[in-house]
Amino acid sequence: HVIGFSSPALPDLKRQGAIRTASQEALFASLMNIGGIIGSVFVGGLLDRLGRRWCLFVSVLPALLGYIFIGASRGSVHALLFGRVLTGLTCGLNAAATSIYLVEISPTSFRGVLGAFNQLGITIGIFLSYLAGAFWSYSALAWLGCCLAAGLTLCTGLPSFPESPRFLMQRRDIQTAAKVLAYLRPSHYDVQDELRDISACSDDALLPMTAPPTAGSADLAGDPSAAGAASSSSDSAASAAAAGNRRSEASADVSLRELYTRPEFSRPLVVALGLMALQQLSGINVIMFYAQDILGKTGAVSSPALGACLIGATQVAFTILAACLMDKFGRRQLLLLASLIMMLAQLTLGIFFAANSTRGYVAVVSLVLFIIGFSLGWGPVPNAQIFPTRARSVANGLAICSSWLFSFLITETFPALQLHLGTGNIFFLFSAMCLAGLYFVWRYVPETKGKSLEDLELHFIGTRSSLRSL
């Protein structure tokens, strides 16, 4: 809802005289990205201190306050802009928290589908903004956002959600992690195997777990007889001391130096930063934030507001399709296909605007094709799954911070670039960025289909193939 808010709200704000200049228009559209940057900077610490579940709960609160500011602004530019920053803060917090939570609770076989639910929720919110904005004023749209934020917090029962089992294992709460996994997995599922996999890929890999197993289960560290074999008290003391030291290291926060120097952290971070930057450089948020303005320039639709609804509905439909295809064809294949579709769509848009064509339907079809491509690949494919558990909160926050930063730069400068470069040349640049995205995925991004989070950690530690030059 926050991402889609500016497209229907801006025309109404300009009609009412609340937004009078191009710079105010650009600020209103782009300032939510500043909130997103702030949120993504702090989300890593919140995720590791509050946990994934409570961070999700807290992340909704700034949007409640932000929409109150916008809804009650009565045309005050300062209240409108401050409200946009607050709603963006929710986006920055929620984007990282939701993606990490879904990835960490999902079984390997359904991780693609459940991970895509985050993007599906975003697209439904955008569609609701476009649809309601076609008939309502900006203030009514803001109060709708306030109701949606409150409903998300209260009606879904966020505080009663189970905590991420990987976060619990990171905090050495093995018994609770086992109970959560037993709750999340089918009754016939052996949670001990998954717990051993999670433990083996912690920084204290292969250390025995000192917490007692749950009733009716084997020792989580593996062979139940192993404990009996270690009868020497001196060996046990030495092992316990070493285990304690390494457990302290495993539960400690990752420093920025570690993040950039240790291959198991730096390699996935480079991949994630590249994906997030190229996602925004494709022009997706320019189209989302300025959908009505772009559609109006095509001359092909009598109502740009309803045309934007078509874009929103397309995004929802193909995000659902992507969720169904992701675990069948793989994330990497969908990213490659999406990059090709998006590149051709942006190239066609560039030709249309550069040639001042009167065939507006060509531009509308190209916009829809671009949204189809983005929805199939670059939208729903999550990056949180490629980070080790210990670094996942901080690293994913950095990746999302880069996404918001590029989104701000592009959406803030789009009106000025239109004036100085022309709309056609901007879309040519977006097309070139989509081509760069195609090469980046082909060259550096590993396939995650069918791999557990622990398999991916081992991949980035030991591989020399897909990331050998990073």
PyMOL commands that set and color helices and strands:
alter all, ss='L'
color gray80, all
select helices_A, chain A and resi 2-15+22-50+52-59+61-71+77-105+108-133+138-154+158-160+165-170+174-184+191-200+226-229+233-251+256-261+263-281+284-289+291-298+304-329+331-354+360-376+384-386+389-421+423-444+453-462
alter helices_A, ss='H'
color red, helices_A
deselect
rebuild
show_as cartoon
